[in-house]
Amino acid sequence: MLLMLLLCLQPAYASVVSGAIYNSELELQKDVKLEINTEPRQAFISKDGHYSFNVPKGEYTLNALYFESNEAVMEADEELSVVDDGQYTLDIILFDVLEQGAVEDIDIGLSGLEEQDNMPLYLAAGFLAVLAIAVVLALRFVKKKTKEAQTAVESHLAGGPDESLQKIVAIIKAEGGRTTQLEIRKHFPLSEAKVSLMIAELEDKKIIRKIKKGRGNIIILNS
């Protein structure tokens, strides 16, 4: 019965994982504690820098620790996948154990570097935002001034064509009943064509008469 039981158990542990243990200078490291998370967990102390475990199929973590004065100074963790029966060789290299405080200092330093690296991006984004606001305000200011100028022209011509015609008549009277078309234009923020149309309208109504002189016109108020 005992022989049959051993035959049944043997296939479950037919795989062997073995190897050497080195320090950071690639020298064999003695007196290393090794542990693998099989069921049940296996552990032993390697006196000569070599190890060997019998394991079944599965996924495992192999941990190695080296102690000085009861304090772990070097360690290594290796992931191991046993997919079939056979011999597996896995050499282990130990590295110095970092104290928790040192690890936290490194994390804080990296975080500071990341923030510092992102600072130019933040400054650029802020500058672009300020520039965009300035452009919008400038456009609004120009639009406002343009509207004010347009309103001023409209106010000057308020009352429509009849009032503008009356202003032309008033200008001619102020000039003694006779003036030039160029002089009339000085009193109106309008184009030459617009002024000519208004003078033509007054001429059609027999209010004025126009005499051509050189390249200009003399406007005379009818009695």
Contacts in CASP RR format, 6 or more apart in sequence:
PFRMAT RR
TARGET T0000
AUTHOR 0000-0000-0000
METHOD contacts of the structure
MODEL  1
MLLMLLLCLQPAYASVVSGAIYNSELELQKDVKLEINTEPRQAFISKDGH
YSFNVPKGEYTLNALYFESNEAVMEADEELSVVDDGQYTLDIILFDVLEQ
GAVEDIDIGLSGLEEQDNMPLYLAAGFLAVLAIAVVLALRFVKKKTKEAQ
TAVESHLAGGPDESLQKIVAIIKAEGGRTTQLEIRKHFPLSEAKVSLMIA
ELEDKKIIRKIKKGRGNIIILNS
11 85 0 8 1.000
12 56 0 8 1.000
13 54 0 8 1.000
13 55 0 8 1.000
13 56 0 8 1.000
14 56 0 8 1.000
14 85 0 8 1.000
14 86 0 8 1.000
15 54 0 8 1.000
15 55 0 8 1.000
15 56 0 8 1.000
15 57 0 8 1.000
15 82 0 8 1.000
15 84 0 8 1.000
15 85 0 8 1.000
15 86 0 8 1.000
15 87 0 8 1.000
15 88 0 8 1.000
16 52 0 8 1.000
16 53 0 8 1.000
16 54 0 8 1.000
16 55 0 8 1.000
16 86 0 8 1.000
16 87 0 8 1.000
16 88 0 8 1.000
17 36 0 8 1.000
17 52 0 8 1.000
17 53 0 8 1.000
17 55 0 8 1.000
17 62 0 8 1.000
17 80 0 8 1.000
17 82 0 8 1.000
17 88 0 8 1.000
17 89 0 8 1.000
17 90 0 8 1.000
18 50 0 8 1.000
18 51 0 8 1.000
18 52 0 8 1.000
18 53 0 8 1.000
18 87 0 8 1.000
18 88 0 8 1.000
18 89 0 8 1.000
18 90 0 8 1.000
19 50 0 8 1.000
19 51 0 8 1.000
19 52 0 8 1.000
19 89 0 8 1.000
19 90 0 8 1.000
19 91 0 8 1.000
19 92 0 8 1.000
20 28 0 8 1.000
20 49 0 8 1.000
20 50 0 8 1.000
20 91 0 8 1.000
20 92 0 8 1.000
21 28 0 8 1.000
21 29 0 8 1.000
21 32 0 8 1.000
21 34 0 8 1.000
21 46 0 8 1.000
21 49 0 8 1.000
21 50 0 8 1.000
21 51 0 8 1.000
21 64 0 8 1.000
21 91 0 8 1.000
21 92 0 8 1.000
21 94 0 8 1.000
22 28 0 8 1.000
22 29 0 8 1.000
22 91 0 8 1.000
22 92 0 8 1.000
22 93 0 8 1.000
22 94 0 8 1.000
23 29 0 8 1.000
23 66 0 8 1.000
23 74 0 8 1.000
23 93 0 8 1.000
23 94 0 8 1.000
24 74 0 8 1.000
24 93 0 8 1.000
24 94 0 8 1.000
24 95 0 8 1.000
24 96 0 8 1.000
26 93 0 8 1.000
28 48 0 8 1.000
28 49 0 8 1.000
28 50 0 8 1.000
29 49 0 8 1.000
29 66 0 8 1.000
29 74 0 8 1.000
29 94 0 8 1.000
30 46 0 8 1.000
30 47 0 8 1.000
30 48 0 8 1.000
30 49 0 8 1.000
31 45 0 8 1.000
31 46 0 8 1.000
31 47 0 8 1.000
31 66 0 8 1.000
31 67 0 8 1.000
32 45 0 8 1.000
32 46 0 8 1.000
32 49 0 8 1.000
32 51 0 8 1.000
32 64 0 8 1.000
32 65 0 8 1.000
32 66 0 8 1.000
32 94 0 8 1.000
33 43 0 8 1.000
33 44 0 8 1.000
33 45 0 8 1.000
33 46 0 8 1.000
33 64 0 8 1.000
33 65 0 8 1.000
33 66 0 8 1.000
33 67 0 8 1.000
34 43 0 8 1.000
34 44 0 8 1.000
34 45 0 8 1.000
34 46 0 8 1.000
34 51 0 8 1.000
34 53 0 8 1.000
34 62 0 8 1.000
34 63 0 8 1.000
34 64 0 8 1.000
35 41 0 8 1.000
35 42 0 8 1.000
35 43 0 8 1.000
35 62 0 8 1.000
35 63 0 8 1.000
35 64 0 8 1.000
36 42 0 8 1.000
36 43 0 8 1.000
36 53 0 8 1.000
36 55 0 8 1.000
36 60 0 8 1.000
36 61 0 8 1.000
36 62 0 8 1.000
36 63 0 8 1.000
36 80 0 8 1.000
37 60 0 8 1.000
37 61 0 8 1.000
38 53 0 8 1.000
38 55 0 8 1.000
38 56 0 8 1.000
38 60 0 8 1.000
42 53 0 8 1.000
42 55 0 8 1.000
44 51 0 8 1.000
51 92 0 8 1.000
53 62 0 8 1.000
55 80 0 8 1.000
55 82 0 8 1.000
56 82 0 8 1.000
57 82 0 8 1.000
57 83 0 8 1.000
57 84 0 8 1.000
57 85 0 8 1.000
58 81 0 8 1.000
58 82 0 8 1.000
58 83 0 8 1.000
59 79 0 8 1.000
59 80 0 8 1.000
59 81 0 8 1.000
59 82 0 8 1.000
60 79 0 8 1.000
60 80 0 8 1.000
60 81 0 8 1.000
60 82 0 8 1.000
61 77 0 8 1.000
61 78 0 8 1.000
61 79 0 8 1.000
61 80 0 8 1.000
62 77 0 8 1.000
62 78 0 8 1.000
62 79 0 8 1.000
62 80 0 8 1.000
62 90 0 8 1.000
62 92 0 8 1.000
63 75 0 8 1.000
63 76 0 8 1.000
63 77 0 8 1.000
64 75 0 8 1.000
64 76 0 8 1.000
64 77 0 8 1.000
64 78 0 8 1.000
64 92 0 8 1.000
64 94 0 8 1.000
65 72 0 8 1.000
65 74 0 8 1.000
65 75 0 8 1.000
66 72 0 8 1.000
66 73 0 8 1.000
66 74 0 8 1.000
66 75 0 8 1.000
66 94 0 8 1.000
67 73 0 8 1.000
72 97 0 8 1.000
73 96 0 8 1.000
73 97 0 8 1.000
74 94 0 8 1.000
74 95 0 8 1.000
74 96 0 8 1.000
74 97 0 8 1.000
75 94 0 8 1.000
75 95 0 8 1.000
75 97 0 8 1.000
76 92 0 8 1.000
76 93 0 8 1.000
76 94 0 8 1.000
76 95 0 8 1.000
78 90 0 8 1.000
78 92 0 8 1.000
80 88 0 8 1.000
80 90 0 8 1.000
82 88 0 8 1.000
98 106 0 8 1.000
153 189 0 8 1.000
156 188 0 8 1.000
156 189 0 8 1.000
157 163 0 8 1.000
157 164 0 8 1.000
157 190 0 8 1.000
161 198 0 8 1.000
161 201 0 8 1.000
164 188 0 8 1.000
164 198 0 8 1.000
165 198 0 8 1.000
165 201 0 8 1.000
165 202 0 8 1.000
165 207 0 8 1.000
167 187 0 8 1.000
167 188 0 8 1.000
168 184 0 8 1.000
168 198 0 8 1.000
168 199 0 8 1.000
168 202 0 8 1.000
169 202 0 8 1.000
169 207 0 8 1.000
169 208 0 8 1.000
169 221 0 8 1.000
171 179 0 8 1.000
171 183 0 8 1.000
171 184 0 8 1.000
171 187 0 8 1.000
172 178 0 8 1.000
172 179 0 8 1.000
172 184 0 8 1.000
172 208 0 8 1.000
172 219 0 8 1.000
172 220 0 8 1.000
172 221 0 8 1.000
173 221 0 8 1.000
175 183 0 8 1.000
176 221 0 8 1.000
177 220 0 8 1.000
177 221 0 8 1.000
178 218 0 8 1.000
178 219 0 8 1.000
178 220 0 8 1.000
178 221 0 8 1.000
179 218 0 8 1.000
179 219 0 8 1.000
180 216 0 8 1.000
180 217 0 8 1.000
180 218 0 8 1.000
180 219 0 8 1.000
181 195 0 8 1.000
181 196 0 8 1.000
181 199 0 8 1.000
181 210 0 8 1.000
181 216 0 8 1.000
181 217 0 8 1.000
181 218 0 8 1.000
181 219 0 8 1.000
182 216 0 8 1.000
184 195 0 8 1.000
184 199 0 8 1.000
184 219 0 8 1.000
185 192 0 8 1.000
185 195 0 8 1.000
188 194 0 8 1.000
188 195 0 8 1.000
199 208 0 8 1.000
199 210 0 8 1.000
199 217 0 8 1.000
199 219 0 8 1.000
202 208 0 8 1.000
203 209 0 8 1.000
203 210 0 8 1.000
206 222 0 8 1.000
207 221 0 8 1.000
207 222 0 8 1.000
208 219 0 8 1.000
208 220 0 8 1.000
208 221 0 8 1.000
208 222 0 8 1.000
209 219 0 8 1.000
209 220 0 8 1.000
209 222 0 8 1.000
210 217 0 8 1.000
210 218 0 8 1.000
210 219 0 8 1.000
210 220 0 8 1.000
211 217 0 8 1.000
211 218 0 8 1.000
211 220 0 8 1.000
END
